[in-house]
Amino acid sequence: VGYSAVQELLEYLPPKYAQRFVARNPPGTGPLNEQCGSEFVQKQLQAPKWFDGISSQDEYCCSLDGDSDRIVFWKSDSPQNLLLLDGDKIAVLLAQFFQSQLPQNVTLGVVQTAYANGASTHYLQSQLQIPVTITKTGVKHFNMMWEFILKRTAMERSLFSDKVPDTPVLKALQALINPAVGDALSDLLLVDLMLRYNQWTLDDWAAKLYQDFPSRQLKVKVQDRSIIQCNDNETRALAPANLQERLDQAMLAVPQGRCFVRPSGTENVVRIYAEALTRSEADELATRAAQIVHETCQGIGPLPKI
């Protein structure tokens, strides 16, 4: 599905610029969206199965989801080595650029969900001095909180108020950004523009902002997801009664450990996010959180494996 959308987009781009993009994995090469979409690459930390290697240092790959509203950027020189830049990196890249373009009397803010990597939140607040608000997962929960808001989810979005200066650069960006929905094709062009403006490769983008804390996402099947209740921004579990206490104990056992759980909105599963200073510690915390959820939330079936 994403392939068809990219092919259509290329028809509208100037021919010389369109040559920068090559659509891969066309219809007929395999089951629809099997081991190739943005969610697969982001959560499995693996290149799509069609991937056969990058030919030059300046090239990078993108993976879209089925309806082309989510995107991740990545490159890989082997099946075991993936450099991933997701919505957090996109948001920080754009926030840093907008900060350089806006006058001091216009406030720049970033809204994240609990899924945002803690390193990105720390970088925004400590290095860029940009206020960050954590809100519940889902585009509908993002509200206008500042005169200018940069929205980030896996579906990265940006919004401008009427107080943003009408400079040529910002005017061009407003024409490029889709403020209505998550738009992977708009984001593709926007990020490519930012990288060319900064004269950065994907490696530069990854190295010059911040380093993500290793993270892991799992899910546990439960009998009834409605017994799990969370606070307003889903960073804490309110019910069952002892769930959050046990998660807190698990986090204390891991240096810089952070995890949260939330019920799925569509199926009887509980989604788990964990991060820590090292990959092994993040996996350890995610595994322990999954065990806690299984024991306290009427888990069914086997525990997830990493």
N, C-alpha and C positions, 0 to 999 in steps of 0.2 A: 504494500500500500504506500509506504514511504517512497519507494522507488518511483512510482507513477507521479507523485507530487513533485519530486525533485526534477523529473524530466520536464514537467510542465513549467516549473519555475525557470529552468534554463532557457526556455524559449523567449522569456521576457528580458533576459539579461543581455547586455552588449556582448557580442560574440567573443571578443578578446577576454573579457572577464569571465564569461561562462566556461571558458577552457580550464579555469581553475578547479572546476567541480566535475567529478565523474561519479555517476550513479552506479551502484553495485547491487547484486542480489536481485535481479529482475524477476517478475512473475514467471513461473514455470521451472525455476531452479530448485524448488523444494517446498515443503509445507509452509503455509503462511506464517510469517513471524517466528519461525522455530529457531531458537538459539541465535538470534541475530538482532533483536530490538534493543532499545535503550535500557529497559529494565533488566534484560539478561546481562548486558555488559556491566551495568552499574552494580547489580547485586551479586553476580557470580564472579566479578572481577576477571572476566575472560573476554578475549576477542571473539567476534562472531565466527561461526563455523566456516563462513565463506572466505575468511581472511587469509591471504597468502603472502603477507609481508609488505612493508613500506619501502619504496625504492629510493627515497632521498630524505635527507634530514629535515627539509622544509615541509614535507607533506604530513598531513594528519587525516584522521578518519572521524566521521560522525556516525552515530547510530540514532535513528528515529524510532518512535513507537508506531503502532498500526495506524493511528489517525493523525500522525504528524503534529502532535502538540507537545511532545517531550523530546529532548535531545541531550546527548552527552558527547563530549569530544575525547578522543583517545588516540594513542599510537602504541605500537608493540613491535619489538624486534624478535620475540619468541613467544610460544604459547604460554610460557610461565611468567612473562614480564609484560605487564600492561600499565601504561601511564594513563590515568583516567582523570578527566576534568569535567565535573558535573555542575549542577545548578549552583552550588556554593561558590565554586570558582568563577562561574559566569557572573554571579551577583557582585562579587568583590571586584572583578575586573571592571565592570560597568560603574560601580560605585566610585572606585578610585578615579576613573576618567571623568565622571560627572562632577566629582568634587573639584577637579582642576578647572572646570568650565563654569561653575556657578559662582555668583558673587556671594559675599559673606552674609548678606541679609536674606538669603534663601536657604532654608533648612533642608538638608539631605538626610533621609532616614532609610533604614532597611528593616523590613519585616521578614522574620524567618519562622520556620516551624521547629519543633523539637528535633526533627530529623537533620537539621543543619549541623554540619560538623562543628564541634566546639572550637576548633582552631580558627575557623572562619569568623565566628562570633567574637572571639578574643581579638583577632586582627582588626576587625571593623571598629571595635570599641577602643582598643588600646593604641593601635598604630594610626588609624585614620580618624579617630575621635568622632565616629559617626554613631548616633544612637540606634540601638537595635531593640525591637520588640518581638517577643515570641508569641505566636498565636496558634490556634488550633489548626490541624491539617485540613486543607481544602481551600480552594480559591474563594469560596463564598465567605470564608471567615476573615479574609483580608479586608481591612477597612481603611478609609482615608484618615490617617493619624497625623500627618504632617502636611505642610504646604507642598512638599515634593516627596513622593514615596517611590522607592525602588522595591518592587515585589520580587521575592524569590521563593520558588518551590522547584521541584524537578521541572515543572512548567514555569520557567523563568519569565517574569513579566515586569514591565516598567510603566509607571503612570506619571504624568506631568500635570502640575496645576497651572492655572492661567498666570501665575506670578513668576514662572520660569522665564528668564530673558529670551527674547526673540533673536538670538544670535544665529548666524548662518549654520554653525556646527550643530547647535541644539535643535534648530529648526529641521535640519536634515535628519537628525536622529529621531525626532518625533514622527517624521514621515515614514521612517523605516520600521519603528517599533509598533507592534500590534498591541494596543492597550485593552482590547476586548477579551481575548482568550490567549491561552498558551499557544504559541505559534513557532514550531521548530524551524521552519524555513526562514522566518524573520530573524530568529535568534542566530541561525547559521550565518546569515549575511552580516548581522550586527557584530558577532564575535570575530568573524573574518576581518571586518573593517577595523575593529579595535586592535587585533594582532598586527595588521599591516601598519596602522597608525603608530604603534609602539615599536615596530620593526622587531617583533618577537616571534620566535618559533613556539611550538607547544611546550618544549622543554623550558624556554624562558618563562612562559606563563606559569608553569608549575613551580619554578624555582624562585621567582622574584616577588611573589606575594606572601604565601605562608605554606607550611607543610601540614597536610591533613593528619589528624589523629587516625590511626587505623580503626576501622569500624566493621561491624558485622550485623546483618539483619537476618532474623529467623522468624518463623511463625509456628504457632502451636494450635492444633485443632482442639476445640472445646465443645462441650455439649450445648452450652447456651452463652453466647458472647455478651448478653445483656447484663450478666452479673458483674461484669468489669466496668467500673465507673472511674472516670478521670477528672482532674481539675480542668479549669478553663482552657489552658494551653497544652494540656496532655503531657506535662512533664512529671506529674505525680498521679499515682493510683489512689483513689479514695475507697474503693471496694473491690474485692473482699477485704475485710478489716486488716488482716495481717500481711497482705500482699506487699504494700509499699515498705513496711518495716523490714521484711526479708530482702527486698531489693536493695534497700539502703545498706544492709549488712554486707551484701555481695559487693556493692560498689566500694565500701570501705576496705575490702580485702585486695583491691586492685589499685595501684597508684594512678591518679588522674582518671579513675574509672567513672563512666557515666552511662546509665542505661534508663530506658523507660519502656513501658508497654502500653498498648492501646488496642481496643477491640476493632476488628475490621468493620467497615460500614456495610458490607455486602455479604459476608459469609461468616460462619461460626469458627473463626480463628482469632487468635490474639497475636498481634504483630510486635516484634521485639527489636529494639535498636540498642546496640552497645558499642562503646568506643573506649580506648585506653591508649597508653603511650606506645605499646608494641602490638604487633599483630597477634601474637600468642595470647597476650593478656586480654585483648578485645574478644578473641574467640572464646577464651575461658569465661569471661563475664557473660557473653551471650549465651553460652551453654548453661551456665548456672541460672541465669534469668529464665531460660526456657524450662528448666527443671522446676523452678519455683512456681511458674505459671501453671505448669502441668499438675503440680501437687495442690495448688490453692484454688484453681479456677476450673476444676472438673475437666481436666485434660483427657482426651481420648486418643487412642492410637499410639504409635511409637514417638519418642522424642525426636526432634529434628537433628540431623547429623551435619557436621561441617566437613 
